Amino acid sequence: MFRRFVVFLGLAATGVGVWLITTEQTKNAACNASHHTGGSGLSGTGIGVGASCLNIAFSYFGGFVLIAFGVLTVAVALSMMGKTRRNKNPRRVDPIHYPYKNPHGH
């Protein structure tokens, strides 16, 4: 039950990360266009990054971190679920029957 919750948490984190990246895509394109024309940055010189562009960069970074965390969480949880399933039903090996009788009669 807990591992399924962890898988759900990983999928949710990945979804939020993808959402962050896709919603900031248009803002990023506008920021890149204004940055190359010299409209933002330090005193209009075209050097540096404006405050709005930094916020977009932080959102992008957060989105990629959430995607990486989510994918890693899901991978670890699924591998642990697979190991648990394998260990629940171990193969039973038939005992080796010794073909000879005990000569001492014990």
Residue pairs with C-beta under 8 A, 6 or more apart in sequence:
3 77
3 80
3 81
3 84
6 73
6 77
7 73
7 74
7 77
7 78
7 81
9 73
10 69
10 70
10 71
10 72
10 73
10 74
10 77
11 70
11 74
12 70
13 66
13 67
13 69
13 70
13 73
14 66
14 67
14 70
14 71
14 74
15 70
16 63
16 66
17 62
17 63
17 64
17 65
17 66
17 67
17 68
17 69
17 70
18 63
18 67
19 63
20 59
20 60
20 62
20 63
20 66
21 59
21 60
21 63
21 64
21 67
23 59
24 56
24 59
24 60
24 63
27 52
27 56
28 56
28 60
31 40
31 50
31 52
31 53
31 56
34 40
34 50
35 41
35 46
35 49
35 50
35 53
36 46
37 46
38 44
38 45
38 46
40 49
40 50
40 52
40 53
41 47
41 48
41 49
41 50
42 48
49 57
